[in-house]
Amino acid sequence: MRTWLALLLLLWSGLAAAQEPSPELRQRIGELATVLRGQGDPAALFTPAFLAQVPAAQVRAIATQLAGQYGAIRGQARITPVSASAARMDFEFERATVHMNVSLDPAAPHLINGWFITGAEMTGDSFDAVIAEVSALPGTTGFAVARLGDGAPAMLASIGPDRPLAIGSAFKLFILAELQRQIGAGRRHWSDVVTLDLRSIPSGVLQTWPRGAPVTLHTLAAQMISISDNTAADTLLHVLGRENVEAMMATLGVEAAARDRPLLSTLEMAALKTGPAAALDAWRAADEAGRRRQLAALDATADPARIDISRFSGNPLGLDVEWYASAADLVRTMDWLRRHGDASAHDILAINSGLGPVANGFAYVGYKGGSEPGVLNLSWLVRTRAGVWHVVIGSWNNPAAPLDEARFIGLMARAVQLLR
């Protein structure tokens, strides 16, 4: 998944005594508002050091994400100076007041060297408004917001909650659940060490580690969930057993489980999609038994070094060769992890909140997403400060064109914020 708003915390120094903002600070804040409207040039507004960490294209993407999440910017509401060259400020958007910190380089031309979005207060938004915008997206969507308690999840808002859609790396939640089941049964421990003998394609970092490196199950799970490490996922799938993960999907209540059998590893999925057309045609024509035989042969020859990963950065590619689940399936999966996951599992889910500063409004945020061209899933497990648990799931598929990921992320973040 992509870098989020939390990466904007750069070069923000300690706060000095409040005083009047300098004319240069007022000017730069006005220019920042212009950039947030999708105009202006970030390269002329931020210092080179800032842009080395957050390039101009990423600044524009953040402006697009803010617009998708909060609507068009209406103007600047308030500046609270903390020095002549630094201030806290509020920008009014259509659906929120967004709080930011900004600071300037003391040397001329006094460009912005620190920008941090600290949070937002929603105004006038609703699940109905989010549903209307999600429903208008091209392709097919699934959406669910559910309250969790002692009984079955209570659906609060949804679009096609029982519709199976491709979910990308969100299938790794099923692997995490099976790992937790085996740990809960005493068969394994988070501290168990296995050797890193398998490799897959990025995303992740473990594909660059030495073969045979000793790693704990905790490390594999943390890498798999927090940065969607494919080598970690494939290693855990091998260690836990493919059939065990498939059986766990039924335990979780994944109604689309039969469609996912045999459950592909990330390397197998990539090899099928980018390999010979005859092999892909044979996969599509085969039944479950035939596909298992085909995987046995594929696993003996698949080489991540020979897979052209650039094919996963263009137009959608074979979305039928994927991992499928409905929004309701993922609600039940997150609820199982809430109920049965131990402290380690919950901590692993919370490493990457997927929300940036928005997460600060909750007592707990667990997250996993998945994406490839034409596929995007965002799945959150949250607990409010009042102690109420919810799940928010969003999936979007379009086999005809790449997705506007920033827009969808903004829509789903709005849904999460409505729970605060």
C-alpha positions as CSV (number, residue, x, y, z in Angstrom):
1,M,0.0,0.0,0.0
2,R,1.0,3.7,-0.4
3,T,2.7,6.1,1.9
4,W,0.2,7.9,4.1
5,L,-0.3,11.4,5.6
6,A,1.8,10.4,8.7
7,L,4.9,10.7,6.7
8,L,4.5,14.5,6.6
9,L,6.1,14.9,10.1
10,L,9.4,16.4,9.0
11,L,11.7,18.9,10.6
12,W,9.0,20.2,13.0
13,S,11.0,21.7,15.9
14,G,10.0,22.5,19.4
15,L,7.3,25.1,19.9
16,A,8.5,28.6,21.1
17,A,6.5,31.3,22.8
18,A,3.5,32.5,20.7
19,Q,4.0,35.7,18.7
20,E,2.8,37.4,15.6
21,P,3.4,35.3,12.4
22,S,5.9,36.9,10.0
23,P,4.7,38.2,6.6
24,E,6.7,35.3,5.0
25,L,4.8,32.8,7.1
26,R,1.4,34.3,6.2
27,Q,2.5,34.2,2.5
28,R,3.6,30.6,2.6
29,I,0.4,29.5,4.4
30,G,-1.6,31.1,1.6
31,E,0.5,29.4,-1.0
32,L,0.0,26.1,0.9
33,A,-3.8,26.6,0.5
34,T,-3.3,27.0,-3.2
35,V,-1.4,23.7,-3.4
36,L,-4.1,22.0,-1.4
37,R,-6.6,23.3,-4.1
38,G,-4.6,21.4,-6.7
39,Q,-2.8,24.4,-8.0
40,G,0.6,26.0,-7.6
41,D,4.0,24.2,-7.6
42,P,5.1,22.3,-4.5
43,A,8.7,22.5,-5.7
44,A,8.5,26.3,-5.3
45,L,7.0,26.1,-1.8
46,F,9.0,23.5,0.1
47,T,12.7,23.2,0.9
48,P,14.8,20.7,-1.1
49,A,15.4,18.8,2.2
50,F,11.6,18.4,2.6
51,L,11.1,17.4,-1.0
52,A,13.8,14.8,-0.7
53,Q,11.6,13.1,1.8
54,V,8.2,14.0,0.4
55,P,8.5,14.7,-3.4
56,A,6.3,17.2,-5.2
57,A,4.3,14.4,-6.8
58,Q,3.5,13.0,-3.3
59,V,2.5,16.4,-2.0
60,R,0.0,16.6,-4.9
61,A,-1.2,13.1,-4.1
62,I,-1.8,14.1,-0.5
63,A,-3.8,17.2,-1.7
64,T,-5.9,14.9,-3.8
65,Q,-6.4,12.5,-0.9
66,L,-7.4,15.3,1.4
67,A,-10.0,16.5,-1.2
68,G,-11.3,13.0,-1.5
69,Q,-11.6,12.6,2.2
70,Y,-12.8,16.0,3.2
71,G,-14.1,17.7,0.1
72,A,-12.9,20.9,-1.5
73,I,-10.9,23.3,0.6
74,R,-12.9,26.4,1.5
75,G,-10.2,28.5,3.2
76,Q,-8.1,29.1,6.2
77,A,-10.0,29.3,9.4
78,R,-7.3,30.2,12.0
79,I,-3.6,30.7,12.5
80,T,-2.1,30.2,16.0
81,P,1.5,31.4,15.8
82,V,4.1,29.6,18.0
83,S,7.0,31.7,16.6
84,A,7.6,34.2,13.8
85,S,8.2,31.3,11.4
86,A,6.0,28.5,12.8
87,A,2.3,28.1,13.4
88,R,-0.6,25.8,14.1
89,M,-3.4,26.4,11.7
90,D,-6.8,25.1,10.7
91,F,-8.1,24.8,7.1
92,E,-11.8,24.5,6.5
93,F,-12.8,21.8,4.0
94,E,-16.3,20.9,2.9
95,R,-16.6,18.1,5.5
96,A,-14.0,18.9,8.1
97,T,-11.7,21.3,9.8
98,V,-8.1,20.0,9.2
99,H,-5.4,20.8,11.8
100,M,-1.9,21.3,10.6
101,N,1.5,22.6,11.8
102,V,3.9,24.4,9.5
103,S,7.4,25.9,9.9
104,L,9.7,27.9,7.6
105,D,13.4,27.7,6.9
106,P,14.9,30.8,8.7
107,A,17.1,31.5,5.6
108,A,15.7,33.3,2.6
109,P,13.5,32.6,0.6
110,H,11.9,31.1,3.7
111,L,10.4,28.0,2.2
112,I,8.4,25.5,4.2
113,N,10.7,23.0,5.9
114,G,8.1,21.3,8.1
115,W,4.4,20.3,7.5
116,F,2.5,18.0,9.7
117,I,-1.2,17.2,9.5
118,T,-2.2,16.6,13.1
119,G,-5.9,15.6,12.8
120,A,-9.3,16.6,11.5
121,E,-12.8,17.3,12.9
122,M,-15.5,16.0,10.6
123,T,-18.6,18.1,10.0
124,G,-21.8,17.2,8.1
125,D,-20.6,13.8,6.8
126,S,-22.6,10.6,7.0
127,F,-22.5,6.9,6.0
128,D,-25.1,7.6,3.4
129,A,-22.9,10.2,1.8
130,V,-19.9,7.8,1.7
131,I,-22.1,5.0,0.3
132,A,-23.4,7.4,-2.5
133,E,-19.8,8.2,-3.6
134,V,-18.5,4.6,-3.3
135,S,-21.5,3.4,-5.4
136,A,-20.7,5.9,-8.1
137,L,-17.2,4.5,-8.7
138,P,-16.6,2.6,-11.9
139,G,-16.4,-1.2,-11.6
140,T,-17.7,-3.1,-8.6
141,T,-17.5,-2.2,-4.9
142,G,-18.1,-3.9,-1.6
143,F,-18.4,-1.9,1.7
144,A,-19.3,-2.8,5.2
145,V,-19.3,-1.1,8.6
146,A,-20.2,-3.3,11.5
147,R,-20.4,-3.0,15.3
148,L,-18.9,-5.9,17.2
149,G,-20.0,-7.3,20.5
150,D,-20.8,-10.6,22.2
151,G,-23.0,-11.8,19.3
152,A,-22.8,-11.7,15.5
153,P,-21.5,-8.5,13.9
154,A,-24.3,-5.9,13.5
155,M,-24.1,-4.3,10.1
156,L,-24.5,-0.5,10.3
157,A,-23.9,0.4,6.6
158,S,-23.1,-1.6,3.6
159,I,-22.9,-2.0,-0.2
160,G,-23.1,-5.5,-1.6
161,P,-21.7,-7.0,1.7
162,D,-22.0,-10.6,0.5
163,R,-20.5,-10.0,-3.0
164,P,-17.1,-11.8,-3.3
165,L,-14.4,-9.5,-4.7
166,A,-10.7,-9.7,-5.3
167,I,-8.9,-8.5,-2.1
168,G,-5.2,-8.7,-3.0
169,S,-2.9,-9.0,0.0
170,A,-5.8,-8.8,2.5
171,F,-5.9,-12.6,2.2
172,K,-2.9,-12.6,4.5
173,L,-5.4,-12.0,7.4
174,F,-6.5,-15.7,6.8
175,I,-2.8,-16.8,7.3
176,L,-2.6,-14.7,10.5
177,A,-5.8,-16.3,11.8
178,E,-4.4,-19.8,11.2
179,L,-1.2,-18.9,12.9
180,Q,-3.1,-17.6,15.9
181,R,-5.2,-20.8,16.0
182,Q,-2.1,-23.0,16.0
183,I,-0.5,-20.8,18.7
184,G,-3.7,-20.9,20.8
185,A,-3.7,-24.7,20.5
186,G,-0.2,-24.9,21.8
187,R,1.2,-26.3,18.5
188,R,3.4,-23.3,17.9
189,H,4.7,-20.2,19.7
190,W,5.4,-16.7,18.5
191,S,9.1,-17.2,19.4
192,D,9.4,-20.4,17.2
193,V,12.3,-20.0,14.7
194,V,12.1,-21.2,11.1
195,T,14.6,-20.8,8.3
196,L,13.9,-18.4,5.4
197,D,14.1,-20.8,2.5
198,L,11.4,-19.5,0.2
199,R,11.4,-16.2,-1.8
200,S,8.7,-14.3,-3.5
201,I,8.4,-11.0,-5.4
202,P,8.0,-7.6,-3.6
203,S,6.3,-6.1,-1.8
204,G,8.4,-6.6,1.3
205,V,12.0,-6.9,2.3
206,L,12.6,-10.5,3.2
207,Q,13.1,-11.5,-0.4
208,T,16.5,-9.7,-0.1
209,W,17.5,-11.6,3.1
210,P,20.0,-14.5,2.9
211,R,18.5,-17.9,2.3
212,G,18.4,-20.0,5.5
213,A,18.2,-16.9,7.7
214,P,16.6,-17.8,11.1
215,V,13.4,-15.8,11.7
216,T,10.7,-16.1,14.3
217,L,7.0,-16.6,13.5
218,H,6.4,-13.3,15.1
219,T,8.8,-11.5,12.8
220,L,7.2,-13.2,9.7
221,A,3.7,-12.2,10.8
222,A,4.7,-8.7,11.6
223,Q,6.4,-8.2,8.2
224,M,3.4,-9.9,6.4
225,I,0.8,-7.6,8.0
226,S,2.6,-4.3,8.5
227,I,4.4,-4.0,5.1
228,S,2.6,-6.9,3.2
229,D,5.8,-8.8,2.8
230,N,5.1,-11.6,0.3
231,T,8.1,-13.8,1.2
232,A,6.8,-13.7,4.8
233,A,3.3,-14.7,3.7
234,D,4.5,-17.6,1.5
235,T,6.8,-18.9,4.3
236,L,4.0,-18.9,6.8
237,L,1.7,-20.6,4.3
238,H,4.3,-23.3,3.9
239,V,5.0,-23.7,7.6
240,L,1.3,-23.7,8.7
241,G,0.1,-25.8,5.8
242,R,-2.0,-24.7,2.8
243,E,-4.9,-27.0,3.7
244,N,-4.9,-25.8,7.3
245,V,-5.3,-22.2,6.2
246,E,-8.0,-23.2,3.8
247,A,-9.8,-25.0,6.6
248,M,-9.4,-21.9,8.8
249,M,-11.2,-19.8,6.2
250,A,-14.2,-22.0,6.7
251,T,-13.9,-21.6,10.4
252,L,-13.8,-17.8,10.0
253,G,-17.0,-17.9,8.0
254,V,-15.5,-17.0,4.7
255,E,-18.4,-17.9,2.3
256,A,-16.1,-17.4,-0.7
257,A,-13.6,-20.0,0.6
258,A,-14.4,-22.6,-2.0
259,R,-13.5,-20.1,-4.7
260,D,-10.1,-19.7,-3.2
261,R,-9.1,-23.4,-3.1
262,P,-6.4,-24.2,-3.6
263,L,-5.2,-21.1,-1.8
264,L,-2.5,-19.5,-3.9
265,S,0.8,-18.3,-2.5
266,T,1.9,-14.9,-3.7
267,L,4.6,-16.4,-5.9
268,E,2.1,-18.9,-7.4
269,M,-0.3,-16.1,-8.2
270,A,2.4,-14.0,-9.9
271,A,3.8,-17.0,-11.8
272,L,0.4,-17.9,-13.2
273,K,-0.5,-14.3,-14.2
274,T,2.9,-13.6,-15.9
275,G,3.7,-17.1,-17.2
276,P,2.8,-18.9,-20.4
277,A,-0.7,-18.3,-21.6
278,A,-1.3,-22.1,-21.9
279,A,-0.6,-22.6,-18.2
280,L,-3.0,-19.8,-17.3
281,D,-5.7,-21.3,-19.6
282,A,-5.2,-24.7,-18.0
283,W,-5.6,-23.2,-14.6
284,R,-8.8,-21.5,-15.5
285,A,-10.2,-24.7,-17.1
286,A,-9.2,-27.1,-14.2
287,D,-11.2,-28.2,-11.2
288,E,-9.8,-28.0,-7.7
289,A,-8.0,-31.3,-8.0
290,G,-6.5,-30.4,-11.3
291,R,-5.3,-27.0,-10.0
292,R,-3.6,-28.7,-7.0
293,R,-1.7,-30.9,-9.5
294,Q,-0.8,-27.9,-11.5
295,L,0.6,-26.1,-8.4
296,A,2.8,-29.1,-7.6
297,A,4.5,-28.7,-11.0
298,L,4.5,-24.9,-10.7
299,D,6.2,-24.8,-7.3
300,A,9.1,-26.9,-8.7
301,T,9.9,-24.3,-11.4
302,A,8.6,-20.9,-10.2
303,D,11.5,-18.4,-9.9
304,P,10.8,-14.9,-8.5
305,A,13.9,-13.6,-10.3
306,R,12.3,-14.5,-13.7
307,I,8.9,-12.8,-13.0
308,D,8.4,-9.5,-14.7
309,I,6.9,-7.5,-11.8
310,S,6.5,-4.4,-14.0
311,R,3.3,-6.1,-15.3
312,F,1.7,-5.4,-11.9
313,S,2.1,-1.7,-12.3
314,G,0.1,-1.1,-15.5
315,N,-3.4,-2.2,-16.5
316,P,-5.4,-4.8,-14.5
317,L,-4.0,-8.3,-15.1
318,G,-6.2,-11.5,-14.8
319,L,-8.3,-10.5,-11.8
320,D,-9.9,-14.0,-11.8
321,V,-6.5,-15.4,-10.6
322,E,-6.6,-13.7,-7.2
323,W,-7.9,-14.1,-3.6
324,Y,-11.6,-13.5,-3.1
325,A,-13.8,-12.6,-0.2
326,S,-16.8,-10.5,0.5
327,A,-16.9,-7.5,2.8
328,A,-19.0,-9.6,5.2
329,D,-16.4,-12.4,5.1
330,L,-13.7,-9.9,6.2
331,V,-15.9,-8.5,8.9
332,R,-16.2,-12.0,10.3
333,T,-12.4,-12.5,9.9
334,M,-11.6,-9.3,11.8
335,D,-14.2,-10.2,14.5
336,W,-12.5,-13.7,15.0
337,L,-9.1,-12.0,15.4
338,R,-10.6,-9.6,17.9
339,R,-12.1,-12.4,19.9
340,H,-9.4,-15.1,19.6
341,G,-6.2,-13.1,18.9
342,D,-3.8,-12.7,21.7
343,A,-1.9,-9.5,22.6
344,S,0.8,-10.3,20.0
345,A,-1.7,-10.7,17.2
346,H,-3.4,-7.5,18.1
347,D,-0.1,-5.6,18.3
348,I,0.9,-7.0,14.9
349,L,-2.4,-5.7,13.3
350,A,-1.7,-2.3,14.9
351,I,1.8,-1.8,13.6
352,N,0.5,0.0,10.5
353,S,-2.8,1.7,11.1
354,G,-3.4,2.7,7.5
355,L,-4.9,5.9,8.7
356,G,-2.1,8.3,9.6
357,P,-3.2,11.0,12.1
358,V,-6.8,9.8,11.9
359,A,-5.8,6.9,14.1
360,N,-5.2,9.2,17.0
361,G,-8.9,9.5,17.6
362,F,-9.2,5.8,18.5
363,A,-8.1,3.6,21.4
364,Y,-7.0,0.9,18.9
365,V,-6.6,0.5,15.2
366,G,-5.7,-2.7,13.4
367,Y,-5.4,-2.8,9.6
368,K,-4.5,-4.8,6.6
369,G,-5.0,-3.9,3.0
370,G,-4.3,-5.3,-0.5
371,S,-3.8,-3.8,-3.9
372,E,-2.8,-4.5,-7.5
373,P,-4.0,-2.8,-10.7
374,G,-7.7,-3.0,-10.7
375,V,-7.9,-4.3,-7.1
376,L,-8.0,-2.5,-3.8
377,N,-9.1,-3.6,-0.3
378,L,-8.9,-1.7,3.0
379,S,-9.8,-3.5,6.2
380,W,-9.9,-2.0,9.7
381,L,-10.6,-3.2,13.2
382,V,-11.1,-0.3,15.5
383,R,-12.0,0.4,19.1
384,T,-13.4,3.8,20.1
385,R,-12.2,5.6,23.2
386,A,-15.6,4.6,24.6
387,G,-14.6,1.0,24.2
388,V,-16.9,0.0,21.3
389,W,-15.4,-2.2,18.6
390,H,-16.1,-1.8,14.9
391,V,-14.9,-3.1,11.5
392,V,-14.8,-1.1,8.3
393,I,-14.2,-3.0,5.1
394,G,-13.9,-1.5,1.6
395,S,-13.2,-3.4,-1.7
396,W,-13.1,-2.0,-5.2
397,N,-12.5,-4.0,-8.4
398,N,-12.3,-2.8,-12.0
399,P,-10.9,-5.2,-14.6
400,A,-11.0,-2.4,-17.2
401,A,-8.8,0.3,-15.7
402,P,-6.5,1.1,-12.8
403,L,-8.2,2.6,-9.8
404,D,-8.1,6.0,-8.2
405,E,-6.6,4.7,-5.0
406,A,-6.3,8.1,-3.3
407,R,-10.0,8.7,-3.8
408,F,-11.0,5.3,-2.4
409,I,-8.6,5.6,0.6
410,G,-10.1,9.0,1.3
411,L,-13.7,7.6,1.2
412,M,-12.8,4.8,3.5
413,A,-11.0,7.0,6.0
414,R,-14.1,9.2,6.1
415,A,-16.1,6.0,7.1
416,V,-13.7,5.2,9.8
417,Q,-13.8,8.7,11.2
418,L,-17.6,8.7,11.4
419,L,-17.2,6.0,14.1
420,R,-15.3,8.3,16.5
